[in-house]
């Protein structure tokens, strides 16, 4: 037994050192979290306050006796409760107007681990103001450009219609007319995008998708006269949507027109509306040139172009997919892009069950 004593003592010493190192590391982590300017709160499996840093204490006016209290006693905004209950990984958090100071904007982000959760609260007031300034600038500039562009387009059309115009001038006026019309389309798209971004709510109604898609198909056939594509329409469900028909018509038409413009003449395009396990799916499939993988993630950025020369030749503004993305976001839907370079693309608008309405309940 005496021989075992040194070994036991050594093990005890190693365990003691290990526990001390662990305690020191935890203390360093807590010190670092306390020093953060952003609020950090540790929540237990009952949504109760377990630990918080100084920033959280200042933000929520917490006291030591508040330990164990529900987080919903301190953050009473309904949007936060909805986000909290439906948290998944990864997530983008939720932006809220401060419940204590309406002039401040906060972003709440939850990271679950095990049975507990870490809640981070960031002050994004400055970023919100900068975004608002950007939106106001784009909207104001676009609005101010409409009048001079309208005047220029009117005079250019009048001059271009003169029968005695010298041929050397006619080509110049044609180019000016084309470019002015293109600038007018860009301004109109910027105004539409600004309107969609600024509007927090819009009129929502039941949308008969069979009727809407039939209209989109008819418009596409008219636009298709110069391209000679074969366009198919497949409607596999009579389910409709709850949303803004004006905005959805704009977004879905945009996807169809893009397929027509960027598919070589004589191609095949299929428009479909199908029921899925989680909602409904609108898709536009073509057998065109396809898109290289490095471009797909950036297609919804404003003015992003894969081929700048070809985009201008087709009259594109570079804002179409940005508009589609924002419209779908307002309808809790998302854009899915599947493409193989040289073999075509499929652009899908995926709508959750919450937006879908059965035709029988209309």
C-alpha positions in Angstrom: 0.0 0.0 0.0 2.9 2.3 0.8 4.1 1.9 -2.9 0.8 3.1 -4.2 0.7 6.3 -2.2 3.2 8.3 -4.4 1.2 7.3 -7.5 -2.1 8.3 -5.9 -0.6 11.6 -4.8 0.7 12.3 -8.3 -2.7 11.6 -9.8 -4.3 13.9 -7.3 -1.8 16.6 -8.1 -2.4 16.3 -11.8 -6.2 16.5 -11.3 -5.8 19.5 -9.1 -3.6 21.2 -11.8 -6.1 20.3 -14.5 -9.0 21.7 -12.5 -7.1 24.9 -11.8 -6.2 25.3 -15.5 -9.8 24.8 -16.5 -11.0 27.3 -13.9 -8.4 29.8 -15.1 -9.5 29.4 -18.7 -13.2 29.8 -17.8 -12.3 32.9 -15.9 -10.4 34.3 -18.9 -13.5 33.6 -21.1 -15.8 35.3 -18.7 -13.5 38.3 -18.4 -13.4 38.6 -22.2 -17.2 38.4 -22.4 -17.6 41.0 -19.7 -15.3 43.3 -21.6 -17.4 43.1 -24.8 -19.4 46.2 -25.8 -22.2 44.0 -27.1 -24.6 42.3 -24.7 -24.0 38.6 -24.0 -26.5 36.5 -22.0 -26.4 32.8 -21.1 -29.8 31.3 -20.9 -30.7 27.9 -19.3 -33.0 25.3 -20.7 -36.0 27.1 -19.2 -35.2 30.3 -21.0 -34.0 31.8 -17.7 -31.1 34.2 -17.1 -28.0 32.2 -16.1 -25.2 34.7 -16.6 -24.7 38.1 -18.4 -22.0 40.6 -19.0 -21.9 44.3 -18.1 -23.3 45.4 -21.5 -26.3 43.2 -21.0 -26.8 44.4 -17.4 -26.8 48.1 -18.7 -29.1 47.3 -21.6 -31.7 45.3 -19.6 -31.2 47.0 -16.2 -30.4 43.6 -14.7 -29.6 42.9 -11.0 -28.1 39.8 -9.3 -31.5 38.9 -8.0 -32.8 38.6 -11.6 -30.9 35.3 -12.1 -33.3 32.6 -13.2 -35.9 35.0 -14.5 -37.3 34.4 -18.0 -35.7 36.4 -20.8 -39.3 37.2 -22.0 -39.8 39.3 -18.8 -37.1 41.7 -20.1 -37.6 41.5 -23.9 -41.3 41.7 -24.6 -41.2 42.4 -28.4 -43.4 39.7 -30.1 -40.9 39.4 -33.0 -38.2 38.4 -30.6 -40.4 35.6 -29.0 -41.2 34.3 -32.5 -37.5 34.3 -33.5 -36.5 32.7 -30.2 -39.0 29.8 -30.5 -38.0 29.0 -34.1 -34.2 29.4 -33.8 -32.2 27.1 -36.0 -28.5 27.0 -36.9 -27.3 28.9 -38.8 -29.6 32.0 -38.5 -29.3 35.7 -39.3 -30.8 36.9 -36.1 -33.7 39.4 -35.8 -33.6 43.2 -36.1 -35.7 45.1 -33.6 -36.5 48.6 -32.6 -35.3 49.0 -29.0 -38.2 48.5 -26.5 -36.5 51.1 -24.2 -35.4 53.7 -26.7 -37.2 53.9 -30.1 -34.3 55.8 -31.6 -32.1 52.7 -31.3 -32.1 49.6 -33.3 -30.8 46.2 -32.0 -30.0 42.9 -33.6 -30.6 39.8 -31.4 -28.8 36.6 -32.3 -29.2 33.3 -30.5 -26.7 30.4 -30.6 -28.0 27.2 -29.1 -25.5 24.7 -27.6 -26.8 21.7 -25.7 -29.7 22.6 -23.5 -28.5 26.2 -23.1 -28.4 29.2 -25.4 -26.2 32.2 -25.9 -28.0 35.5 -26.7 -26.0 38.3 -28.3 -27.5 41.7 -28.7 -25.8 44.2 -31.0 -26.5 47.9 -31.3 -26.9 48.4 -35.1 -28.4 52.0 -34.9 -25.5 53.5 -36.9 -25.7 50.8 -39.6 -29.5 51.3 -39.8 -29.1 55.0 -40.3 -26.5 54.5 -43.0 -28.8 52.1 -44.8 -31.6 54.5 -44.5 -29.4 57.3 -45.9 -28.5 55.0 -48.9 -32.1 54.1 -49.6 -33.2 57.8 -49.4 -30.3 58.8 -51.7 -31.1 56.2 -54.3 -34.8 57.0 -54.2 -34.3 60.8 -54.4 -31.8 60.7 -57.2 -33.9 58.2 -59.2 -37.0 60.4 -58.7 -35.1 63.6 -59.7 -33.8 61.9 -62.9 -37.3 61.0 -64.1 -38.3 64.4 -65.3 -35.2 65.3 -67.3 -35.1 61.8 -68.8 -38.7 62.2 -69.9 -38.0 65.5 -71.5 -34.9 64.1 -73.3 -36.8 61.1 -74.6 -39.6 63.3 -75.9 -37.2 65.6 -77.9 -35.1 62.7 -79.2 -38.2 61.0 -80.5 -39.4 64.2 -82.2 -36.0 64.8 -83.8 -35.7 61.1 -84.9 -39.0 61.2 -86.7 -38.0 64.1 -88.9 -38.0 62.7 -92.5 -35.4 65.2 -93.8 -32.8 64.3 -91.1 -29.3 63.6 -92.7 -28.3 60.0 -92.5 -25.1 60.8 -90.6 -27.2 62.3 -87.8 -29.9 59.6 -87.8 -27.6 56.9 -86.4 -26.5 59.2 -83.6 -30.1 60.0 -82.6 -30.9 56.3 -82.6 -28.1 55.5 -80.2 -29.0 58.4 -77.9 -32.7 57.2 -77.9 -31.6 53.7 -77.1 -29.3 54.8 -74.2 -31.9 57.2 -72.8 -34.5 54.5 -72.8 -32.0 52.2 -71.0 -31.3 54.8 -68.4 -35.1 55.3 -68.0 -35.4 51.5 -67.3 -32.6 51.7 -64.7 -34.3 54.6 -63.0 -37.7 52.8 -62.9 -36.1 49.6 -61.5 -34.2 51.6 -58.8 -37.5 53.3 -57.8 -39.3 50.0 -57.7 -36.5 48.5 -55.6 -36.4 51.4 -53.2 -40.2 51.2 -52.8 -40.0 47.5 -52.0 -37.2 48.1 -49.5 -38.9 51.0 -47.7 -42.4 49.5 -47.5 -42.6 47.5 -44.2 -46.1 46.3 -45.1 -48.2 46.2 -48.3 -51.7 45.1 -49.1 -51.9 41.3 -49.0 -54.7 39.3 -50.7 -55.4 35.8 -52.0 -53.7 35.3 -55.3 -55.1 32.9 -57.9 -51.8 31.5 -59.1 -53.4 29.7 -62.1 -54.8 33.0 -63.4 -51.5 34.9 -62.6 -49.3 32.3 -64.3 -51.6 32.1 -67.3 -51.2 35.9 -67.7 -47.4 35.7 -67.3 -47.3 32.9 -69.9 -49.4 35.0 -72.4 -47.1 38.0 -71.9 -44.0 35.7 -72.3 -45.3 34.4 -75.6 -45.8 38.0 -76.9 -42.2 38.9 -75.8 -40.9 35.7 -77.3 -41.8 36.6 -80.9 -38.2 37.6 -81.7 -36.6 34.6 -79.9 -38.7 31.7 -81.2 -38.4 29.7 -78.1 -40.8 26.9 -77.2 -42.4 27.8 -73.9 -44.3 25.3 -71.8 -46.6 25.9 -68.8 -47.2 23.2 -66.2 -49.6 23.9 -63.4 -49.7 20.9 -61.1 -51.7 22.4 -58.2 -54.6 24.9 -57.9 -53.2 26.2 -54.6 -52.7 30.0 -54.5 -50.7 32.4 -52.4 -51.4 35.1 -49.8 -49.4 38.1 -50.8 -49.0 41.1 -53.0 -50.1 40.2 -56.6 -48.5 43.3 -58.1 -45.0 42.6 -56.6 -45.2 38.9 -57.2 -46.3 39.4 -60.8 -43.3 41.7 -61.3 -40.8 39.2 -59.7 -42.1 36.0 -61.4 -42.3 37.8 -64.8 -38.8 38.9 -64.3 -37.6 35.3 -64.0 -39.4 34.3 -67.2 -38.2 37.3 -69.2 -34.6 36.6 -68.1 -34.9 33.0 -69.3 -36.1 34.2 -72.7 -33.4 36.9 -73.1 -30.5 34.7 -72.0 -31.4 31.5 -73.8 -30.1 31.2 -77.4 -32.8 31.4 -80.1 -35.0 28.3 -80.5 -34.5 27.0 -77.0 -36.9 25.4 -74.6 -38.3 27.1 -71.5 -40.6 25.5 -68.9 -42.7 27.5 -66.4 -44.1 25.3 -63.6 -46.1 25.7 -60.4 -46.0 22.6 -58.1 -46.8 21.6 -54.6 -43.9 20.6 -52.3 -43.7 19.0 -48.9 -43.2 22.4 -47.3 -45.2 24.7 -49.5 -45.2 25.5 -53.2 -42.6 26.1 -55.9 -42.6 28.4 -58.9 -39.8 27.4 -61.4 -38.5 28.6 -64.7 -36.2 26.1 -66.4 -34.3 26.7 -69.6 -31.7 24.8 -71.8 -29.6 27.8 -72.4 -25.9 28.6 -71.7 -26.0 28.0 -67.9 -24.1 29.8 -65.3 -20.6 29.1 -63.9 -20.6 28.2 -60.1 -18.6 31.2 -59.1 -21.3 33.6 -60.3 -24.4 32.0 -58.8 -24.0 33.4 -55.2 -23.6 37.0 -56.5 -26.5 37.0 -59.1 -28.9 38.9 -56.8 -26.4 41.7 -56.1 -27.3 45.0 -57.7 -25.7 45.6 -61.1 -23.8 42.4 -60.9 -23.3 41.0 -64.5 -21.8 37.8 -65.7 -21.2 39.2 -69.2 -21.5 43.0 -69.2 -21.5 43.3 -73.0 -24.3 40.7 -73.4 -26.4 42.1 -70.6 -26.4 45.6 -72.1 -27.2 44.1 -75.5 -30.3 42.4 -74.1 -31.4 45.7 -72.4 -30.9 44.4 -68.9 -30.5 46.8 -66.0 -28.7 44.5 -63.6 -31.4 45.0 -61.0 -34.0 42.4 -61.9 -32.8 39.6 -59.6 -32.3 42.1 -56.7 -35.9 43.0 -57.1 -36.9 39.3 -57.2 -34.9 38.6 -54.0 -36.5 41.5 -52.1 -40.1 40.6 -53.2 -39.6 37.0 -52.2 -38.1 38.0 -48.9 -41.3 40.0 -48.1 -43.3 36.9 -48.8 -41.0 34.7 -46.5 -39.9 32.9 -49.7 -36.4 32.5 -51.2 -34.8 32.2 -54.6 -33.1 29.0 -55.5 -30.7 28.9 -58.4 -29.6 25.6 -60.0 -27.4 25.8 -63.1 -24.9 23.7 -65.1 -22.7 25.7 -67.4 -23.5 24.7 -70.9 -26.6 22.8 -69.9 -29.2 25.4 -68.8 -30.5 26.8 -65.5 -33.5 26.6 -63.2 -34.6 29.6 -61.2 -37.1 28.7 -58.4 -39.2 30.8 -56.1 -39.8 28.6 -53.0 -42.8 29.6 -50.9 -43.4 28.3 -47.4 -46.7 26.7 -46.3 -47.5 29.8 -44.4 -48.0 31.7 -47.7 -49.9 29.0 -49.5 -53.7 29.1 -49.6 -55.8 26.3 -51.0 -58.2 27.3 -53.7 -61.1 25.7 -51.8 -60.5 28.2 -48.9 -60.4 31.3 -51.1 
